[in-house]
Amino acid sequence: MITCYLKYQIDPTKLNEFESYARRWIPLVNKFGGIHHGYFIPHEGANNLAVALFSFSSLTDYEQYRESSLHDAECKEAYTYAQNTACIVNYERTFMKPLLK
């Protein structure tokens, strides 16, 4: 299993827009065989950081998801929404292996 850790810098004045973007992606990751562990948005402390975690059974499966998402209408809509609302300033992607026991 491989888990993707996404750390977002968001525009704090567009938190509602980011929430809408995030809600679109949860079912999309699941649609392509991943397990979405959720988005974590500002509550206390920094108001411009958010995190998402989702897993695939392998890096190969993740890469297939990335390739498929480029051609999927719903994924394209989510990408376009983020661009049009400018709710995401930037993001970092890191891959981790879970240690469960």
Secondary structure, DSSP 8 states (H G I E B T S, - for coil): -EEEEEEEEE-GGGHHHHHHHHHHHHHHHHHTT-EEEEEE--SSS-SSEEEEEEEESSHHHHHHHHHHHTT-HHHHHHHHHHHHHT-EEEEEEEEE-----
